Amino acid sequence: MKIFNWKMASFLLTGIGISRLGDFIYLIAINLIVYDMTGSAAAVAGLWIIGPVTSVLTNSWSGGLIDRKNKKSIMIWTDLARAMGVALIPFLGSIGFIYAVLFLISMAKALFMPASATYIAKLVPIESRKRFNSINSLVTSGAFIVGPAIAGGLFLIGTIETAIYLNAASFVFSAVIIWVLPDMDKDLKSPSVQTSAYETLRDDWKQVIMFAGREVFIISVYGCFLAFGLFSLAMDSQEVVFIQDVVGLTEADYSFLVSISGIGFALGALFITIVSRMLSIKQLMGYGMLLTAAGYLIYALADSFMLVVMGFTVLGIFNAFSSAGYQTFYQNNVPVEIMGRMTSVIGVIQSFAQIILLFGIGVLGDLFPLRYTIVILAVLNLILSLYVCRQLLKPGKQQYFSETTSS
């Protein structure tokens, strides 16, 4: 068994955590800046389209680059690029220039995410991944809870520009922390045969398709998890309207409910971190997805504040289970040699589906009562979770859930 250096893991988690904290501060600040400049809800909505569009344009070719280049260097340079982009925003007087810079920031993030996923799989041995991913979920939930609070505090004691500059500094700090991590690509070799960009891109997609055809079980299970996430995102995008107009609660109630969900996720991640050795990957995936679906169904059928609280608490806690389980499953079963390409191709498909689904739910919300749409999505999530549980219980699949390195 490989001895894992948890000191290095703490550095990596700190770097990723600070980067995500910066993302949340930046998200709130940029929404306020664009709204103050334009007074247009459509201009603010445009901010939410930039990410998926950039992901489609970047991830279609970036996977091969990530697999062939030094992952640590990519993480450092993309953090620095985001820092420079964010620091420029207060000096831009045109909404067009702001969108252009946001596009570049989103492109850097689209490179950072698959590079960090591959780096984690290389750094963290299979025996330690479940616990590492549990802590990573805790870090993510902490950033989700603390980020908006920090942003709000900065707006009270300073200006939006102050929050922007501190956000840029957070990306620089993240890059410095990642710089002290070990280089996991020292032995990375450049391809001996030079091919055109088109041939390289074609071969990259071909390798991913061949892997998907060969490993149908992995793709079917992980694909259901991704579809589950997309349906959940569609429901989340209508949260404000559903809670205020359908359930009849206030803005203050909504803010409290979002906090409840974040705290639930943090508690779930903390629980897994403590008892990770007692829970199998199958249990995290199965129970996590099924009970998260149950939480969404309670929320979809809720007609009172307490029922919504119950739904948010359940989905928050068990979403942490599901997240840690599926991250570990993915890292253990996708070869690190093609993980960058795999993650990027998945990102393209996800982003396409996300754009279509978010547009679709907006249209459906205008044509039919929103309650019906949310209930249908919640039931679809429940069906997906039951299918995954059935897949997990199939005999002869234990090799996909091994938590030890093959000898």
C-alpha positions, 0 to 999 in steps of 0.5 A: 500500500502506498503511504500517502502524505496528508501534509501535501493533501492539506496543501492541495485542499487549501489551494482548491478551497481558496480558489473555490472561495474566490469563485463564490465571492467573484460570482456575487460581486460580478452580478452586482457590478453588471446590474449596477452598470446596466440595470438589466436583468437580461444582462445579469442572466447573460452571466450565467450563459457564459460559463456553459458556452465557454465550457463547450468551446474549451472542453472540446479540445482542452482534454488532450492538452491537459493529458499531455502537459504538466497538470501542476503548471496548468493549475498555477497558470490558470489561477494567475490568469483568473487573478489578472482577469478579475483584477481588470474588471473594475477598470472596464467601463463597457459591458462588452469588455466585461463579458470578454474578460469573463469569457477568458476567466471562464476559459481558465476555469474550464482548464483548471477543473479537469487539470485538478481532477487529474492531478488529484487522481495522480497524487492521491492513492486509491486507498485514500481517495474516499477520505480525501474526496469527503474532505474535498466535499467539506471544503466545497461546502465551506466555500459555498457557505463562507464565500457569500458571507465574506462577500457580504461583509466586504460590501458592508465595510468597503466597496464591490471593488474591494471584494474584486481585488481580494478575490484576485488576491485569493487566486494568486494565493491559491497559485502559490500554494499549488506551486509548493505541491509535488510535480506529478508529471516529471516523467511525462513524455512529449509525443514522438510523432507530431500530428496536426491539431485536427488529427490530435483532436480526432484521436482524443475523441476517438479514445474517449469513445472507445473507452466508453464503448468498452466500459459500459457499466462505468459510463451508465452509472456515472452518466446517471449521476451526471443526468441526476445533477442536471435535473437537480440544477434545473430545479435549483434554477427555479428555486426562488420562483418556486419558494416564493410564488408556489410555496408562498414564502419570503425572500428571508425564508429563501436565504435561510433555506439556502443556508440550511442546504449548505450547512446540511452538505457540510455536516454530511461531508464532515460525517463521511470524513469521520466515518469514511472507513466504515462506509463503502463506495457503493453505500456512498453512491447508492444511499447518497443518490437515493436519499438526495432524490428523496429530499428533492421530492419532499421539496417538490411536494412541499406546501409549508416552510417546515416541509421545505426545510426538511427537504433541503436538509435531507438533500444537503446532507446526502448530496455530500455522500453522493458527491464523495462516492461518485468522485471516488468511483470516477477516479478509481475507474478512469485511467489517469492517462485519459482522465483529462480528455474524459473529463473535458468531453463530459464537460462538453456534453454537460454544458450542451445539456445544461443550456438546453435544459435551463432554457427548456425549464424556463419555457415550461415554467411559463406554459405549465404550473411550475409545481408540475415541472419541479415534481416531474424532475424530482420523480425523474431523479428518483427513477435514476437513483433506483436504476443506479441502486439496481446497477450497484447490486448486480453481481460480478461488479465488485472490481469497480468498487475496490478500495485497494491497489491491484497487485 
